[in-house]
Amino acid sequence: MIVSKRLKAIAKYIDGFESLVDIGCDHGLLAAYALKNNFVEKAYLLDVKEEPLKAAKNNIKVLNLSAQVEFQLSDGLKNFHKQAECFVIAGMGTETIKAIISNDLVKFQNAKRIILSSHKDNALLREFINQNHFRIIAEEIVLDKHYYEIIVVEHGQEKLSAEQIFFGPYLLKEQSEDFCNYYNQELEKLKAFKKLNEKARKKLQMLEAIRKM
């Protein structure tokens, strides 16, 4: 079983919980990895399409994990009504993630942990989290062909500054090598443009400020 660096990074935040719900499970490898390493005892794999569920079922069967996994065709948590502790939404855009959480906000607020990984617009995702009674407890940025941000949240309240929303409170504090490389890369891209819209200008200002820190 070959598991990407990104999925391994997500999986370590699952460790210690009894049950996992992977929303948009794709091939099911995240759950398989978590189960094989005894991070969780039970996994529920959800997807809005039949094909990913078929692929996941096949992978789970090959790895002899079928007794620990349940599959559900569901748009977000719409058709999922069981109790679970840890929820993962990864591999999709921020607007889709926001819609999934908004449609079943109470279910997510009752979860012990939610792990999010959007492939774009993470500042907007943090802003949404901040406005809907979730607090960030951990973050990570991973280079796995592309740069991916992982945001780990729990139900709670916190007030984030504009800089923390843009960069991530933990990422900003730790400033790992991947974090610095990613934002230096973004800065150079923006500086190459002769004209920038207002959103891009604000982003450039933020990036220049972080370089001076």
Secondary structure, DSSP 4 states (H G I P E B T S, - for coil): ----HHHHHHHTTTTT-SEEEEET-TTSHHHHHHHHTTS-SEEEEEESSHHHHHHHHHHHHHTT-GGGEEEEE-STTTT--S--SEEEEEEE-HHHHHHHHHHTHHHHHTSSEEEEEESS-HHHHHHHHHHTTEEEEEEEEEESSSEEEEEEEEE------HHHHHH-HHHHHH--HHHHHHHHHHHHHHHT-S---HHHHHHHHHHHHHHH-
